[in-house]
Amino acid sequence: MSCNPSFGGIGKGVLVREVDAMDGLCGRMADLGGVQFRILNRSKGPAVHGPRAQVDRVIYKRNMLQTLQTYAGLDIKAGSVADILLDRSTELDEQALKRLASQDSTLATSSATVVGVRLESGEIIRARKVVITTGTFLGGEIHIGLKAFSSGRKGEAASIGLSKSLKDAGFRLGRMKTGTPPRLDGLTIDYSRMPKQLGDMPVSPFSFIHDSVPHANDQVVCYQTHTTPAVHDMIRANFDQSIHIRETIRGPRYCPSLESKVKRFSEKESHLIWLEPEGLPEHTSTVYPNGISNTMPEDIQQKFLRMIPGLENVVMTQPGYGVEYDHVDPRELKRTLETKRVTGLYMAGQINGTTGYEEAAAQGLLAGANAGLAAVHSKGECESQEAPQLTLDRSDGYLGVLIDDLITRGVNEPYRVFTARSEYRLSSRANNADLRLTRRAAALGLVRDSARLARLDTVEADMAHAQAMLEQVVHLPHIWEAQMGGSRRVVRDGVRKSALDMIRKGFLSEDLWAGARDPENVPPEHIPKARKLAGGPEISAIVPAWADVPLDIRQRVVTEAMYHGHLRQLSAEANTFKREESMRLPADIDYSKVRVLSHEEVDKLSIVRPDTFGAAKRIDGITPGGILALLKYVRQNRAAQSA
């Protein structure tokens, strides 16, 4: 963890759960090293809940390193990659490659195959499949005030040779930027006037194989403070002291720097700052001030920090800084995250234009899985058949949304996941990622942990049992009114209704935070509403045996019931979506020959080269008429070929 020592959040927390559901490591490691756990958006419905954890850097690094060093079949070699080794299937001279890199088009078929990498030491490592995950190191440049120097993270060298190697291979590279706040010595902070932010009790682990976490009972406290008009004035007066705030390079819109906030929201007199410990007190006193990422000169940073309430005597242990780095246009990628230009070369993380650990971890899992599946397949005896693939569409989860957005729309700013990006967020929740993805990953050999699969069997059986329990309690409407003490009117249509039906209609409720303290970040007037997954009397008051069902199972079943009508509609929409996704487009189609398509549509389709009609429809600027013309063209070509 190079920046914020946390995992999850709104949208991002669902991604971590999806990674865990497919046996990825980051959720489990965050649980073991987590020092504060919270569910964000808890005052809203379960579809937008965002699990988040502050993580102790020391514990996380120790556990991750130990796990990787003992991981079966994994060899770790330290070194800096300087060049990608390619075997060209077609003869393209240097000028042709430069021309390709400058054009807004993507090759219909790959022009080369990866055969390995060359390290800066000169050593060559041969490989049939290579996954590049460069983070912010690809052509990285750090900015502090007017100073700029080559680096991907403070104290570590940037990857310059690899950037050149990708350009030489014909890839179009863009430039993005991000930043990090200064680090503070927590022992020099006055917390006495700051509101506290406590962790949830009981905690909600990221991993579906964990019931609790090691530090549930000794969670750290975070604190809230804010900037002041004096801080903003100082930032404005020193805009000319930072080269990072230039507008030619796009930074993250949803996690902007302090300079950007002051510039864009000039009417605001303060911005929130969350003071987040980077670990347990015995490991560190460093505090991460979330909300004031900036690239001002060090002396300016120290001055404005001491204008913030509670930080009047603070010691800055490391200045904030900005990072500019190269990325590849993600429209160069297939749905497997293999590049279209180079067979066997995969990319994941910031190199694809995303921001955040969670997005990087999810892409890394998908790219690594597909590279591994393809490598194993190529060693087998059935190379004529297509290798099995891990591909997810938008209706499968947030990882499917992330990949689809990248490969169909590209990026013009660092991309982050949040709930509003998914039209299937009611069915792609944090609490059902295991039900959605674990068996699918297991079928590809990605999940081999028998305990995880047995646990999923138990969850599914318990949910079926709990649902059957509710379906067996059936009454006529007037009996239900009596059961509820006459507090609610039920339509007297003479139709018997089960307890499950009554939950679906909002007549019975479940306590969302059973056994938990009321969180301090939810206003008191919102707590009664937020605590209930549905309205009306408690289910256990009507169905006494319900109290014996595990809390997690109760919440899962009631959530499904609560969204029942919406989920049925989403299921129908997802079926339509999947039909469109099954309609394949030829990879080598010449879009300029499709009549009716505008020049803009031809250009955009040539850049993205969508693999399905569904993906073509989601490209910005492609009209319904264009889709119909494309469909007609493909059908006519197929008919001509089969004649």
C-alpha positions in Angstrom: 0.0 0.0 0.0 1.9 3.0 -1.3 -0.7 5.7 -0.5 -3.8 5.6 1.7 -3.6 2.7 4.2 -7.2 1.6 3.6 -9.2 -0.7 1.4 -12.8 -0.5 0.2 -15.3 2.3 0.3 -18.4 3.1 -1.8 -18.3 0.9 -4.9 -14.7 -0.1 -4.1 -15.7 -2.2 -1.2 -17.9 -4.4 -3.5 -14.9 -4.8 -5.7 -12.8 -6.1 -2.8 -15.6 -8.6 -2.0 -15.7 -9.7 -5.6 -11.9 -10.3 -5.6 -12.3 -12.3 -2.4 -15.2 -14.3 -3.8 -12.8 -15.5 -6.6 -10.1 -16.3 -4.0 -8.0 -13.1 -4.4 -5.9 -12.1 -1.5 -6.4 -8.4 -0.7 -9.6 -8.9 1.2 -8.2 -11.5 3.5 -5.0 -9.5 4.1 -7.0 -6.4 4.9 -9.0 -8.4 7.4 -5.8 -9.6 9.1 -4.3 -6.2 9.2 -7.4 -4.1 9.6 -7.5 -1.7 12.5 -10.8 0.0 11.9 -13.8 -1.4 10.0 -16.9 0.5 8.8 -19.8 0.1 6.4 -20.2 3.4 4.5 -23.6 4.5 3.3 -25.2 2.5 6.2 -28.1 5.0 6.4 -29.1 3.9 2.9 -30.1 0.6 1.4 -27.9 -2.5 1.2 -27.3 -2.1 -2.5 -25.0 0.9 -1.9 -23.3 -0.2 1.3 -19.5 0.2 1.1 -17.3 -1.9 3.3 -14.1 -0.1 4.2 -11.1 -0.8 6.5 -8.2 1.2 7.8 -5.2 -1.2 7.6 -1.9 -1.4 9.5 0.9 -1.2 6.9 3.3 -3.3 8.9 0.8 -6.2 9.5 -0.5 -6.1 5.9 3.0 -6.2 4.4 4.1 -9.0 6.7 1.1 -11.2 6.0 1.1 -10.5 2.3 4.8 -11.2 1.9 4.6 -14.4 3.9 1.6 -15.6 1.9 3.2 -14.9 -1.4 6.5 -16.5 -0.4 4.8 -19.8 0.5 2.3 -19.7 -2.4 2.4 -23.0 -4.3 3.7 -22.7 -7.8 4.8 -19.0 -7.4 8.4 -17.9 -7.8 9.3 -14.3 -7.0 12.2 -12.5 -8.6 13.1 -8.9 -7.9 14.2 -6.7 -10.8 13.2 -3.8 -13.1 11.8 -4.7 -16.5 13.4 -2.5 -19.2 11.9 -4.1 -22.4 9.2 -6.4 -23.6 10.5 -9.1 -26.0 8.3 -9.7 -29.1 8.1 -12.1 -31.9 6.6 -10.2 -34.9 4.1 -12.1 -37.1 4.1 -9.3 -39.6 6.9 -7.1 -40.8 6.2 -3.6 -39.5 9.1 -1.2 -39.8 9.7 1.5 -37.2 7.9 4.2 -39.2 4.8 2.0 -39.5 4.7 1.4 -35.7 5.0 5.1 -35.0 2.2 5.7 -37.5 0.0 3.1 -35.7 0.8 4.7 -32.3 -0.3 8.1 -33.5 -3.6 6.9 -35.2 -6.9 6.6 -33.4 -7.4 3.0 -34.5 -6.7 -0.4 -33.2 -5.2 -3.3 -35.2 -7.8 -5.9 -36.2 -5.4 -8.6 -35.4 -2.2 -8.6 -33.3 1.1 -7.7 -35.0 3.3 -9.5 -32.5 3.5 -12.2 -29.8 5.2 -11.6 -26.5 8.0 -14.1 -25.8 9.4 -12.6 -22.5 11.0 -9.6 -20.9 14.5 -8.1 -20.5 15.5 -6.7 -17.1 17.7 -3.6 -16.7 20.4 -6.0 -15.6 20.4 -7.5 -19.1 18.9 -10.8 -17.9 16.2 -12.3 -20.2 13.2 -14.1 -18.8 11.3 -16.1 -21.3 7.5 -16.3 -21.0 4.5 -17.2 -23.2 2.3 -14.8 -21.2 3.2 -11.5 -19.5 1.1 -9.3 -17.3 2.1 -5.6 -16.8 1.0 -3.9 -13.6 3.2 -0.7 -13.5 1.1 1.4 -11.1 2.3 5.0 -11.2 5.9 4.0 -12.1 5.5 4.0 -15.9 7.3 7.1 -16.9 6.6 8.4 -13.4 7.5 11.9 -12.4 7.0 13.4 -8.9 6.1 17.1 -8.4 6.6 19.0 -5.2 6.1 22.7 -5.8 8.2 23.7 -8.8 10.5 20.7 -8.4 10.1 17.7 -10.6 12.1 14.5 -10.7 11.8 11.0 -12.1 10.1 8.6 -9.7 7.0 6.4 -9.4 6.8 6.8 -5.6 9.0 8.8 -3.3 12.3 7.1 -2.9 11.7 4.6 -5.7 12.8 4.8 -9.4 10.4 5.2 -12.3 10.1 2.7 -15.1 11.4 4.6 -18.1 12.7 1.8 -20.4 9.3 0.0 -20.3 7.5 3.1 -21.4 9.7 3.3 -24.5 9.3 -0.4 -25.1 5.5 0.0 -25.2 5.7 3.0 -27.6 8.1 1.0 -29.8 5.5 -1.8 -29.9 2.9 0.7 -31.3 0.9 1.4 -28.2 -0.7 4.8 -27.8 0.4 6.3 -24.4 -1.4 9.0 -22.5 -0.5 10.9 -19.4 -2.4 11.1 -16.1 -1.7 12.4 -12.6 -2.6 11.7 -9.0 -1.3 12.8 -5.6 -0.9 12.0 -2.0 -1.2 14.2 1.2 1.6 15.0 3.6 2.1 12.5 6.5 1.8 13.8 10.1 3.2 12.8 13.4 0.1 11.8 15.4 1.9 12.6 18.7 1.9 16.3 17.8 -1.8 16.5 17.0 -4.4 18.0 19.5 -7.4 15.7 19.1 -9.4 17.2 22.0 -11.6 19.4 19.8 -12.1 17.0 17.0 -15.2 14.7 16.5 -14.3 11.0 16.8 -15.0 8.4 14.2 -15.3 4.9 15.7 -15.2 1.6 13.9 -18.3 -0.6 13.7 -19.1 -3.2 16.3 -19.4 -6.0 15.3 -17.1 -5.7 12.4 -18.0 -6.8 8.8 -14.9 -8.6 7.4 -14.1 -8.3 3.7 -13.5 -12.0 3.2 -16.4 -14.5 3.1 -14.3 -17.0 4.9 -13.8 -14.8 8.0 -16.4 -14.4 10.8 -14.4 -11.8 12.6 -10.9 -10.1 12.5 -7.9 -10.1 14.9 -8.3 -6.4 15.9 -12.1 -6.2 16.3 -11.8 -5.2 19.9 -8.9 -2.8 19.7 -9.8 -0.7 16.7 -8.1 2.7 16.3 -10.1 5.9 16.4 -10.1 8.3 13.4 -10.8 12.1 13.9 -12.4 14.8 11.8 -11.1 18.3 11.2 -11.3 20.8 8.4 -9.5 23.4 6.3 -10.1 27.1 7.0 -10.5 30.3 4.9 -6.9 31.1 5.8 -5.7 27.8 4.4 -7.6 28.5 1.1 -6.1 32.0 0.9 -2.6 30.6 1.2 -3.3 28.0 -1.4 -4.7 30.6 -3.8 -1.7 32.9 -3.2 0.7 30.1 -4.2 -1.0 28.5 -7.2 2.1 29.7 -9.2 4.3 27.6 -6.9 3.0 24.3 -8.2 3.6 22.8 -11.7 1.2 19.9 -11.0 -2.1 21.9 -11.2 -1.8 22.6 -14.9 -4.9 21.5 -16.7 -3.2 19.7 -19.6 -2.9 16.5 -17.6 -6.1 15.1 -16.0 -6.2 14.2 -12.3 -8.8 12.2 -10.4 -12.1 14.1 -10.4 -13.6 12.1 -7.4 -10.5 12.4 -5.2 -9.3 15.9 -6.1 -6.2 17.6 -4.7 -6.6 20.5 -2.2 -5.6 22.9 -4.9 -8.3 21.6 -7.2 -10.9 21.9 -4.4 -10.0 25.5 -3.7 -10.0 26.3 -7.4 -13.3 24.5 -8.3 -15.3 25.2 -5.2 -14.2 28.8 -4.4 -17.4 29.5 -2.5 -16.7 26.9 0.1 -15.0 28.0 3.3 -13.8 24.6 4.5 -13.3 21.0 3.3 -13.4 18.0 5.6 -10.2 16.2 6.6 -10.2 12.7 8.1 -7.1 12.0 10.3 -6.5 8.3 9.8 -3.8 6.4 11.8 -1.5 4.3 9.5 -1.5 1.5 12.0 -1.6 0.4 15.6 0.2 2.6 18.1 2.9 0.0 18.7 3.8 0.1 15.0 3.6 3.8 14.0 2.5 7.2 15.1 2.1 8.4 11.5 -1.3 9.8 10.5 -2.7 10.1 7.0 -4.8 13.3 6.6 -7.3 12.1 4.0 -8.7 15.1 2.0 -5.6 17.3 1.6 -3.6 15.7 -1.2 -1.5 18.6 -2.6 1.7 19.5 -4.4 2.6 22.8 -2.8 6.2 23.5 -1.8 7.2 21.9 1.5 7.4 25.2 3.4 3.9 26.1 2.2 2.6 22.8 3.3 4.0 23.1 6.8 2.5 26.6 7.1 -1.0 25.8 6.0 -1.1 22.6 8.0 -0.7 24.6 11.2 -3.7 26.7 10.2 -6.0 23.7 10.5 -7.8 23.2 13.9 -6.0 20.7 16.0 -2.8 20.8 13.9 -1.4 24.1 15.3 1.8 22.3 16.5 1.8 19.4 14.0 5.1 18.0 12.7 5.0 17.0 9.0 7.0 13.8 8.6 6.7 13.7 4.8 5.4 16.3 2.3 2.5 15.7 0.0 3.4 15.3 -3.7 1.9 14.7 -7.1 2.8 12.0 -9.6 2.4 12.1 -13.3 2.7 8.8 -15.2 2.0 7.1 -18.5 -0.9 4.9 -19.3 -2.1 2.9 -22.3 -5.4 3.6 -23.9 -7.6 0.8 -22.4 -9.5 0.5 -25.7 -6.4 -1.4 -26.8 -7.5 -4.3 -24.6 -9.8 -7.3 -25.0 -12.3 -8.2 -22.4 -9.7 -10.6 -20.9 -7.3 -7.6 -20.5 -5.0 -9.1 -23.2 -3.8 -6.4 -25.6 -5.2 -6.5 -29.1 -1.8 -5.4 -30.5 0.4 -8.1 -28.8 -0.7 -11.6 -28.2 0.0 -12.9 -24.8 0.6 -9.4 -23.3 -1.9 -8.4 -20.5 -2.3 -5.2 -18.6 -3.8 -4.3 -15.2 -4.1 -1.3 -12.9 -3.1 2.3 -13.4 -1.5 1.4 -16.8 -5.1 1.0 -18.0 -6.1 4.5 -16.7 -7.7 3.5 -13.4 -7.0 4.7 -9.9 -7.0 2.9 -6.6 -5.9 -0.4 -5.0 -9.3 -2.0 -5.4 -9.6 -1.4 -9.2 -6.0 -2.5 -9.6 -6.5 -5.7 -7.5 -9.6 -6.6 -9.5 -7.9 -6.1 -12.8 -4.9 -8.0 -11.6 -7.0 -11.0 -10.7 -8.8 -11.0 -14.0 -5.7 -10.5 -16.2 -3.6 -12.9 -14.1 -6.3 -15.6 -14.3 -6.7 -15.2 -18.1 -2.9 -15.2 -18.6 -2.6 -18.3 -16.5 -5.5 -20.1 -18.2 -4.1 -19.3 -21.6 -0.6 -20.4 -20.6 -1.8 -23.8 -19.2 -4.0 -24.3 -22.3 -1.1 -23.6 -24.7 0.8 -26.4 -23.0 -2.0 -28.9 -23.6 -2.9 -31.1 -26.5 -5.9 -29.1 -27.7 -4.4 -25.9 -28.9 -6.9 -25.7 -31.7 -9.6 -25.0 -29.2 -10.1 -21.7 -27.5 -8.6 -21.4 -24.1 -11.1 -21.0 -21.2 -11.5 -17.4 -20.1 -12.6 -15.5 -17.1 -14.8 -12.8 -18.6 -17.5 -10.8 -16.7 -20.2 -8.5 -18.2 -21.9 -5.6 -16.6 -24.7 -7.7 -15.1 -22.1 -10.0 -13.3 -20.7 -7.4 -11.0 -18.6 -4.2 -10.6 -15.6 -5.8 -12.1 -17.6 -6.4 -15.2 -18.7 -2.8 -15.2 -15.1 -1.6 -14.7 -13.7 -3.7 -17.6 -16.6 -2.8 -20.0 -16.2 0.9 -19.3 -12.5 0.8 -19.9 -12.6 -1.1 -23.2 -15.6 0.6 -24.7 -15.3 4.2 -23.5 -11.6 4.6 -22.7 -10.5 7.2 -20.2 -9.8 10.9 -20.1 -9.2 11.0 -16.3 -8.2 8.4 -13.7 -11.2 6.0 -13.6 -12.6 4.9 -10.2 -15.5 2.6 -9.5 -18.6 3.8 -7.6 -22.1 2.5 -7.3 -23.7 4.9 -9.8 -21.6 3.4 -12.6 -23.6 0.1 -12.3 -27.1 -0.2 -13.6 -27.2 -3.6 -11.8 -26.2 -2.4 -8.4 -29.3 -3.9 -6.7 -28.2 -7.3 -7.8 -24.4 -6.7 -7.5 -24.2 -6.0 -3.8 -21.3 -6.4 -1.3 -23.2 -9.1 0.6 -23.8 -11.5 -2.4 -20.4 -11.5 -4.3 -19.8 -15.0 -3.2 -23.2 -16.2 -4.5 -22.5 -14.4 -7.8 -18.9 -15.4 -8.5 -17.3 -18.1 -6.4 -18.7 -21.1 -8.3 -18.0 -19.5 -11.6 -14.3 -19.0 -10.6 -14.2 -22.5 -9.1 -15.3 -23.9 -12.5 -12.2 -22.4 -14.0 -9.9 -23.7 -11.3 -9.4 -20.4 -9.6 -11.0 -21.4 -6.3 -9.6 -24.6 -5.0 -10.1 -24.0 -1.3 -12.5 -26.8 -0.2 -13.3 -24.9 3.0 -14.5 -21.8 1.0 -16.7 -24.0 -1.3 -18.1 -25.9 1.7 -18.9 -22.6 3.4 -20.7 -21.4 0.3 -22.7 -24.6 0.3 -23.7 -23.9 3.9 -24.7 -20.3 3.1 -26.9 -21.4 0.2 -28.5 -24.2 2.3 -29.1 -21.8 5.2 -30.7 -19.2 3.0 -33.0 -21.8 1.4 -34.0 -23.0 4.8 -34.6 -19.5 6.1 -36.7 -18.6 3.0 -38.7 -21.8 3.3 -39.4 -21.0 7.0 -40.9 -17.6 5.9 -42.9 -19.2 3.1 -44.5 -21.7 5.5 -46.1 -19.0 7.7 -49.2 -18.2 5.7 -52.3 -16.2 6.7 -55.2 -14.3 5.2 -55.0 -10.5 5.2 -57.2 -10.0 8.3 -55.1 -12.4 10.3 -51.9 -10.5 9.3 -53.5 -7.3 10.5 -54.2 -8.9 13.8 -50.7 -10.4 14.0 -49.3 -6.8 13.6 -51.6 -5.5 16.3 -53.7 -3.5 13.9 -50.9 -1.0 13.2 -50.9 -1.6 9.5 -53.8 -2.1 7.0 -53.4 -5.0 4.6 -55.5 -5.2 1.4 -58.3 -7.7 2.1 -58.2 -9.4 -1.3 -58.9 -12.9 0.2 -55.5 -14.1 -0.9 -53.3 -15.9 1.5 -49.9 -14.3 2.0 -46.7 -15.8 3.4 -44.3 -14.0 5.8 -41.9 -13.7 2.8 -44.7 -11.9 0.8 -45.2 -9.6 3.8 -41.5 -8.7 3.9 -41.5 -8.0 0.1 -44.4 -5.6 0.6 -42.7 -3.9 3.5 -44.9 -5.0 6.3 -42.3 -6.9 8.3 -38.7 -5.7 9.2 -35.3 -6.9 10.1 -32.8 -5.0 12.3 -29.8 -4.2 10.0 -27.5 -3.5 12.9 -28.6 -6.2 15.4 -26.2 -6.3 18.3 -24.3 -3.3 17.0 -23.8 0.2 18.6 -25.4 3.1 16.7 -22.6 4.5 14.5 -21.5 8.0 15.3 -21.5 9.2 11.7 -25.3 8.7 11.2 -27.5 11.6 12.4 -29.8 10.4 15.2 -32.9 11.1 13.2 -31.8 8.7 10.5 -30.9 5.8 12.8 -34.4 4.3 13.3 -34.9 4.2 9.5 -31.4 3.0 8.7 -31.6 0.2 11.2 -34.5 -1.4 9.4 -34.2 -3.4 6.2 -38.0 -3.1 5.8 -40.8 -1.5 7.8 -43.2 -2.8 10.3 -42.8 -5.3 13.3 -39.8 -7.5 13.7 -40.0 -10.7 11.7 -39.0 -12.7 14.9 -42.1 -11.4 16.6 -44.3 -13.1 14.0 -42.0 -16.1 13.2 -40.2 -16.9 16.6 -37.8 -19.5 14.9 -36.4 -16.6 12.8 -34.4 -15.5 15.8 -32.4 -18.7 15.6 -31.2 -18.0 12.1 -27.7 -16.5 11.8 -27.7 -12.8 11.5 -25.8 -12.8 8.1 -28.3 -15.2 6.6 -31.3 -13.2 7.9 -29.9 -10.1 6.4 -29.2 -11.8 3.0 -32.7 -13.3 2.8 -34.5 -10.1 3.8 -32.4 -8.0 1.4 -33.3 -10.4 -1.5 -37.0 -10.1 -0.4 -36.9 -6.4 -0.1 -35.6 -5.9 -3.6 -37.7 -8.8 -5.0 -39.7 -6.8 -7.6 -36.7 -4.8 -8.8 -34.5 -8.0 -9.0 -37.1 -9.7 -11.2 -37.1 -6.7 -13.6 -33.3 -6.6 -13.5 -33.1 -10.3 -14.3 -35.2 -9.8 -17.4 -33.0 -6.8 -18.5 -29.9 -8.9 -17.8 -31.2 -11.7 -20.1 -31.8 -9.2 -22.9 -28.3 -7.7 -22.2 -26.7 -11.2 -22.4 -28.4 -12.0 -25.7 -26.9 -8.8 -27.1 -23.5 -9.8 -25.7 -23.7 -13.2 -27.3 -24.0 -11.5 -30.8 -20.4 -11.4 -31.8 -18.7 -8.9 -34.2 -15.9 -10.0 -36.5 -12.5 -8.7 -35.2 -11.3 -7.7 -38.7 -14.4 -5.8 -39.8 -13.7 -2.7 -41.9 -16.1 -0.2 -40.5 -15.5 2.3 -43.4 -17.4 -0.1 -45.6 -20.6 0.0 -43.5 -23.0 2.3 -45.2 -25.0 4.8 -43.1 -22.3 5.0 -40.4 -21.0 8.5 -39.9 -17.3 9.4 -40.0 -17.5 9.8 -36.2 -19.1 6.3 -35.8 -16.5 4.8 -38.1 -13.7 6.4 -36.1 -15.0 5.3 -32.7 -15.8 1.7 -33.8 -12.3 1.5 -35.3 -10.7 2.6 -32.1 -12.6 0.3 -29.8 -13.2 -2.7 -32.1 -16.1 -4.0 -29.9 -16.4 -7.7 -29.7 -20.2 -7.8 -29.5 -23.2 -5.7 -30.6 -23.9 -5.0 -27.0 -20.5 -3.4 -26.5 -20.9 -1.4 -29.8 -24.2 0.0 -28.4 -22.4 1.3 -25.3 -19.8 3.3 -27.2 -20.5 7.0 -26.8 -21.7 8.5 -30.0 -22.9 5.3 -31.7 -26.6 5.8 -32.8 -29.4 3.2 -33.0 -29.3 3.7 -36.8 -25.7 2.9 -36.8 -26.2 -0.3 -34.8 -28.9 -1.4 -37.2 -26.7 -0.7 -40.2 -23.9 -2.6 -38.6 -26.2 -5.6 -37.8 -27.4 -5.6 -41.4 -23.8 -5.5 -42.8 -22.6 -8.4 -40.6 -25.6 -10.6 -41.5 -25.1 -9.9 -45.2 -21.4 -10.8 -45.0 -22.1 -14.0 -43.1 -24.7 -15.0 -45.6 -22.4 -14.3 -48.4 -19.6 -16.4 -46.8 -21.8 -19.3 -46.1 -23.3 -19.3 -49.7 
